Amino acid sequence: MKNRRDFLKKASLAGAGAFMLSAAEGNATNKRNKKIITGQESKLIVPKAQGLQLTGTFLDEISHDIPHQNWGEKEWDQDFQHMKNIGIDTVIMIRSGYRKFITYPSKYLLNKGCYMPSVDLLEMYLRLAEKYGMKFYFGLYDSGKYWDTGDLSWEVEDNKYVIDEVWENYGSKFKSFQGWYISGEISRKTKGAIGAFRQMGQQCKDVSNGLPTFISPWIDGKKAVAAAGGALSKEQAVSVREHEKEWSEIFDGINGVVDAVAFQDGHIDYDELDAFFEVNKRMADKYGMKCWTNAETFDRDMPIKFLPIKFDKLRLKLEAAKRAGYDKAITFEFSHFMSPQSSYVQAGNLYNRYKEYFNLK
């Protein structure tokens, strides 16, 4: 070796050769691993596809207690594609407004002091629903007075105008407009519930030539606690017998103007599902309603409110709904708690586990 420069040159070439060999070996290993990873699927030890498959979801853009994701039409279009991929055929705007925030430029609500929205979300949802062959249900306006007073009759007056306005400007122009969601979330003994549901349901049907309406109440179970509080359960919970008695009275009062009921499934424990679901189906059949389940995809069992649910919890609820013979499963709600593009990383994982369970590509 003549000098230090030759030594360094040879050492450098040898090092480069070793690096190239190592990189080639690494690439080969990565390719082998990639094949293994691509082909991996969870080895379920329970039978697949025993639950009622989700075919509907709420769209919660005017949120009450979950964060906005600040999506534009590009993100919403992608989300509708994700929904379509797992068989969702129905989307429900959970509310057209909450207090002063609204989803469309309503002349009536703007005159009442509501804020002008930057985008007409109602028009966008209707277009996307048509694009992807979905049915759209319009959720009525929520003034917030019901949450303040416990009296649902407050919501009737504003919605007299909202129902007419929306049908004239949107419902009669979009084929995707296929129904109404009476958005007051009630439980047993809610003041003014029967009268308010009957009046709003009747008006929805009258203006739209009988399009279907539905409600999504909650069961006053052990997990029916205030979202703003720290408690996860309560001692005073409704019994199955009380639930049937009280809801039979409500169903009797709204029979004919409400076509489907989708009880929220997260307020009772998992070993109570069959008992309550059986009663819900029996009552719905008796009073001529479709029995849906609102399969919540957020977790009520954690002190952090609200995060995507553990897959097994969702599976247990959907399996109970199928055993009870429910007609349809919708969820609150896909975009936050189940979408691959959700701000919650866990949501995309729930989407993948759901697809594995139902053998969806």
C-alpha positions, 0 to 999 in steps of 0.5 A, a space after each residue: 500500500 503506497 500511501 494513506 490515500 490508497 488505503 482510505 480509497 480501498 477501505 471506502 470501496 470495501 465499505 461501499 460494497 459491504 453497504 450495498 450487499 447489506 442493503 440488498 439483503 435488507 431489501 430482500 428481507 423487507 420484501 419477504 416481510 412485506 408479503 407476510 404482513 400483507 397476507 396477515 389477518 386476525 385469527 378470530 376464534 369466534 364465528 365470523 359475520 354473526 352480527 347485524 351488519 351496519 347499513 347506516 350512519 349519522 353524520 355529526 357535523 354540528 357536534 354537541 360533545 365531540 370535536 370537529 374534524 374540519 373536513 371539506 368536500 374532498 374529505 367528505 367525498 372520501 368518507 362516503 367512499 369508505 362508508 360505501 365500501 362496507 355496505 352503508 346505504 343510509 346517512 342521517 344528518 343528526 341535526 340541522 343545527 344546534 343552538 346558533 350553529 347551523 348546517 345550511 343558510 336557513 333564512 328563518 334561523 339566520 333571522 333568529 340570530 344563528 350564525 351563517 355557515 361557511 358551506 352549505 353542508 346540507 346541499 353537499 351531503 345530498 349531492 354525495 348521497 346521490 353520487 354514492 347511491 345512498 338514502 339521506 335522512 334530514 335531522 331536525 333543528 335542535 335549539 338547545 332549549 330541551 337540554 336546558 329545560 328537559 321539555 321537548 315541546 320547545 323544539 316544535 315551534 322552530 321546526 314548524 318553519 325548518 321542516 317547510 323551508 328544507 322540503 321546499 329548498 332541498 327535499 323536493 329537488 334531491 332524489 336522495 332526500 328519503 326521510 326525516 330524523 326527529 332529533 330530540 334524544 329522549 328517554 322515558 318520561 321526557 316532558 312533552 315527548 309524545 306531543 312533540 314527536 307526534 306534531 313534528 312527525 306528522 308535519 314531516 309526513 304531510 309536506 313530503 308525501 309520507 316519507 318515513 320518520 324515525 327517532 333514536 332514544 336512549 335506554 335509562 340504563 346503568 350507563 345513562 350518566 351525564 357526559 360532562 360528569 366523571 361517573 361511568 355508571 349509576 345505581 338507579 337504572 330502569 328495569 326491563 319491565 319498567 322500560 317496556 311499560 313506559 315505552 309502550 305508552 310512548 309508542 302508543 302515542 306516536 304510532 302512525 307518525 314515527 316509522 322506526 325506532 333506533 334505541 341507542 345501545 350504549 347505556 346498558 351492560 353487555 349482558 343485558 343486551 338480549 333482554 332489552 333488545 327482545 323487548 324493543 323488538 316486541 314493542 316495535 312489532 306491536 305498534 307497527 314500527 321498524 326496529 333498528 339499533 343505534 350501535 354506538 361506535 364510541 366507548 362509554 366505559 372509559 373516563 375519556 369521553 369519547 374514543 372509538 370502541 373496542 371491537 369486541 364490544 361492538 361485535 357483542 352489540 351487533 350479534 345481540 341485534 341480529 339474535 333479536 331480529 332487528 331490521 337495520 343497524 345504524 351507528 353513531 357514528 362512522 366518521 369520527 369513530 370508524 373511518 380510516 381518515 378519522 382524527 382518531 387513529 383507533 378508528 381506522 383499526 376498528 374499520 379493519 377489524 370490522 371488515 375482517 369479521 364481516 369478510 369485507 374486502 
